[in-house]
Amino acid sequence: MTDHTVVGHDEWVAARTALLAKEKEFTRSRDDLSRQRRELPWERVAKQYVFEGPRGSETLLDLFDGRSQLIVYHFMFEPEGDAGCPHCSFWADSFDRNVVHLAAHDTTLVAVSRASVAKLESYRRRMGWGFHWTSSGDGDFNADLCVSFTPDEYESRVYNYGSQAPGLADREGVSVFVRVGDDVFHTYSAYARGIDLLNSAYNYIDLTPRGRDEEGRQPQYWVRRHDEYGR
């Protein structure tokens, strides 16, 4: 930080304007990528999944809550755990303020974990969250969406479309579904760095001079649950 280039205003504006051209090119590329994402083929969800939550038992269709689009955040919280993953919690801290806007756009956002409803509700109260969070328990949902793994898979490249070894029983991700009548289709899933766009704090941090400041370190080495900072 201390040896960074410092220039006069006109030179700064020239440098910033040059970067703006690249930012505009990136925005256009991102818009095209989003279009290609929307054009991906769908796969019909034939299996009947059942989730447990504060509303009782719910099917995947129930999770839509009457809307046509559903976003599921795969929140890492194993049945044996006492608290949710601090990194998934970092992502989840921005969910509540977005739920109302997504609902207005015919889209429901829910989180799904394998931990029990009692553990999810206890942790949700601790974090002060209000978004809908359900347990997939020992069902197939997490494994079928490639975010839960058996011990013999931990070191195999079975996560993120075969590009990574999960290293853990649960990993993070997001999956998107659409319903047509009572038929449900899986349209998209992303994992690992593919969920970066869902983290509003990181998007702010990326604007700053230091950025994420994680090069050469464990990713998110500095992240804590929001009630643990300063302890």
N, C-alpha and C positions, 0 to 999 in steps of 0.2 A: 504493500500500500504506500509506503513512504517514498519509493523511487519511481512512482508513476509519472508519465509524461504530463506536463502542465503547459498549456498554450493560451494565447489570447482569444478573445471572444470570436473574432472572425474565423480564425483557424478552427476553433471548436465547432462552430456552426457548419463549416465545410465538411469536417469529419462526420458530424452527426447526419448531415444531409446525404452523404455517401452511404452511410449505414442504413438510412431510411429507404433507399432504393432496394437494398438487400432485404430489408424487413418486408417491403411490399411484395417482392418476389416470393419470399417465404409464405406470406399470407395467401397469395394466389395458389401456390403449391399445396398449402394446407387445405384450401377450399376444394381443390381438385381431388386430394386424397380423401376428404370427407365424402365427396360425391361417389368415389369408387367404393368407399365403405358402405354407403347406402345401397349400392348396386350389387353387393355380394349376394349370392344365392342364400336361401333360407333352408333350414332343416326342420322337419316336423318333430315336435316333442311327443313321442308316443307313450313314454313311460309315465305312470301316475306317481308324482312325488307328493309327499305329505310333510308339512312343516308344523311345528308347535310354537305358539307365541302367546302374547298376552290376550289375544282374541280367541284362543283355543286352537284346534286343528284347522289348517288351511291347505288347500291344494295350490299348485303353481298358478292355476287360473284365478284362484281367490286373491293371490298376491297382487294381481293387476288392480284390484279395488275399483273395478268398473271402467278402468281406462284401457286404451288399446295398446299402450307401450309400457314395458317394464324394464327397469334397470336394477340388477342385483349386484350389490357389492359383496364380494366374498371376503368376509372379515375373519382374520385368523384368531380363533379362540377355541382351543382344543377342549374336549370334555374334561380332561384332567386338570386344566388350568384354573387359576383363581382370578385371573384378570385378562382382559383382551390385549392383544398385541399392541405395544405402544406406537408402532409405526402405522398400523391400520387405524389406531385412534387419532393419529395425526391427520389422516385423510378424513376420518369421520367427523372431526370437529367442524367441517364446513358443510355437512349434509343438511342440517336443520334449516338453514337460511335458503337453501335451494329447493327443498321439497315443495314449498308452496308455488314457486315459479314453474317447476316441472309439472306439477299437477294441472296448472293452468294451460299447459301445453300437451295435455292428454298423456302424461307420462308419470308413472309411479316409481319411486325409488325406495328400495328396501335393502337391508343388510341380512345376510344369512351366515350363520356359524354352526359348528357342530356341538358347541357347549349347550348345556341344559338351559331351559327357559329361565329357571331361577337364577342361574349365574349371569345370563345375559341381562336380566332385569336389574339385578343388584349392581352390575357394572354400569349399566345405562344410567341408573339413579346417581351413582357416584360421579359420572362424567357430566350429568345434567343434560343429556340428550333426549330428544323427543321423537326421532324418526322410528319407523317400524322396523323391528329386528326380530327375526324368527330363527328357530333352531331346526337344522336338518337332521339332528341326532345321528343315529347310526344308519340312516338311509343312504341311497346311492347318489344323491344329488351332487355332493361335493366331488366324489370320485369321477362321476360322469362328466362334470364340468372341469375336470383336471386341476383341482385345487386341493385335493387330499390324496395322500399317498401311503402305501404300506412301507414298513421298514426296509424291505428289500429293494424298494424303488428310490430310496433317498439319494443314492449316488449314481442313479441312472438318468439319462437325458430324457425325462418323461414330462418335464414342465415346460410351459411356454412353447408349445408345438414342437417338442423334441429338441429345443435349443439349449436347455439348461437342466441340470440336476436339481431337484427341489431342496435337498439337504434337510428337510423337515417334514413333519406329518402334514402340516397345512401350509399353503402359500396364498398370497394375495391375488386378487383379480377382479374383473368386472365382466358381467354377462348381460346381454340385451335380448329381450324377447318381444314378440308382437303377437297379438291375438286377432284372429278373424273369426268372429262368432265365438264358438267354444274351442276352436282349434288354435293351438299355441305353436309358435315357430321360434327357434333359436336363430338369431340373426348375426350375432357378433360376440366375441369374447376377447379380452386382452389381459395380459399378465405382466408382472415385473415392471419395467420402465414404461410399458404400454399404458399404465394408469396414471402417469405423471400429470396429465391434463386435469384430472379430477382433484388435484391438490392445490387449492387456491393460495395457500401460504407459499408454496414453492414458486408459483407463478409471480408473486410479489418479489420473493427473494432473488429470482433470476434477473430482475431489473437492477439490482444493487451492484456496486463495484466489486464486492467480495463474492457475490453469487452464492452458490451452495457451499463453497469452501470445503469440499469433501474429497478433493483429488488426493490420492495416496492414502486415504483413510477408509475406515469402514463406512459404507453409505449410511447416512442419517445417524452418525455416531453421537450427534448432539441432541437428538430428539428424545423427549420425555413425554409422558402423559401430562396433560396441561395442568394437573394439580400437583405435579412433582417438580416443576422448575423451582430452583432456589432452595431445594431441600439439601 
